[in-house]
Amino acid sequence: MRFQLIGVNHNTAPVEVRERLAIPESRLPEACKKLTEFPGIDEGMILSTCNRVEILANTKNGSGADLRAFLKNYFQLNSADLDKHLYEYHEQEAVQHMFRVASSLDSMVVGEPQILGQVKEAYATARAVGAVRAQLDQLVTRAFAVAKRVRTETAVGSSSVSIASVAVDLAKKIFGNLAGKQVFLIGAGKMSELAARHLLAHGCASIFVANRTYERAVSLAYKFRGQAIHFEDLHNTCDRADIVITSTGAPHAIFRREHGELFLSRRKNRPMFFIDIAVPRDVDPAMNKLDGVFVYDIDDLQQAVASHVADRRKEAERAEAIVTLEVERFQARIQTLDVVPTIVSLQDHLETIRQAEIDRVRGRLGPMTPEQELAVEALTRGIVNKIMHTPISALKSAAREPEATTVIDLVRRLFNLQEKRAAKSGGSGETN
């Protein structure tokens, strides 16, 4: 395996750091291409959500790649801004982390279902631009299977605790009663849509929807029997809402302190609750200093869900055991695949020698009966099989051990298989 992973998440970096590393969906294809063009990287995938930005790579020739340098170059950051927040995993640890992320064991709310969809979207984007092909494809598709097994065999995702349910709890604390409250949904993110659905289910009266693409706002408003608002009219209409859920993907805050002051003035100081799920943030933190404006960003929501985690701990432990087992199985499978080309090359090499020797002596032996032909075939094939038995057994045993690469290289040298290996690997991408 030659896997590397580097990133930041809600545990290692506050939202003000994560928002500097966030990559909008529109820029992900270009970012994936740049990643695979970086020295030492053969395949790559980027996962960018409100809670994490991670780079997963399959490196060339086992030499590794400086993923920290890629991050610094791509985002134009210096070491002091970045290094203390980063985590980095190699080989088996990278596989385990990927399985845990897809299974929602590394999420802010353990068991939430959104992360698996986000990983699938990141995978589809990278695959579409040719950044994911061979071994990385095997790793990510296996991560999907592991996530399915975790969700099927444990109750880790059965609890009702989610960002959406926490948003409802916070809104109840602020307003006391949600009956008749107006909700404004800004952006078309799945998490914000889910939060809006929960709020309406708990008594909120109606919903307004604004999105940069007006047709999307109309479609979403139709789902909630609400009203679509043109994005350019956002600041003129937002004061009509008691609860604002925003997740736009804008590079800068769309709500600043002066907007909050204007809203409060129009509302005659009736309170407003902002749920800012965007990274980068849509709401300037200075808005929270206004009396009557309550702003919760994604990190605030994390703190709110922390008290709900205990009831999932036992199921999470069961899920972790599944992940550990699946990591071991994946590692064994990948290592076995590593020796397959060498076994095939050895079989081809010795079969070529066997056929050449039969052809060389056939003229001297003269015409042979069918029985004699079968006898020569059985004799020579038996000799070749006995010669192959020991090196093939050694290769299969080594596949489960750390010294697999050393044994593969030794067998190739002993049987002069280097040239065949080079010829086979000279095509497009990995063959295993």
Secondary structure, DSSP 8 states (H G I E B T S, - for coil): --EEEEEEETTTS-HHHHHHH---GGGHHHHHHHHHHSTTEEEEEEEE-SSEEEEEEEEGGG----HHHHHHHHHT--HHHHGGG-EEEEHHHHHHHHHHHHTTSSSSSTT-SHHHHHHHHHHHHHHHTTS--SHHHHHHHHHHHHHHHHHHHS-TT-S--SHHHHHHHHHHHHHS--TT-EEEEES--HHHHHHHHHHHHTT--EEEEEESSHHHHHHHHHHHT-EEEEGGGHHHHGGG-SEEEE----SS-SB-HHHHHHHHHHTTT--EEEEE--SS-SB-GGGGGSTTEEEEEHHHHHHHHHTT-GGGHHHHHHHHHHHHHHHHHHHHHHHHHHHHHHHHHHHHHHHHHHHHHHHHHHHHH-S--HHHHHHHHHHHHHHHHHHHHHHHHHHHHHTTSTTHHHHHHHHHHHTT-HHHHHHHTTSSS---
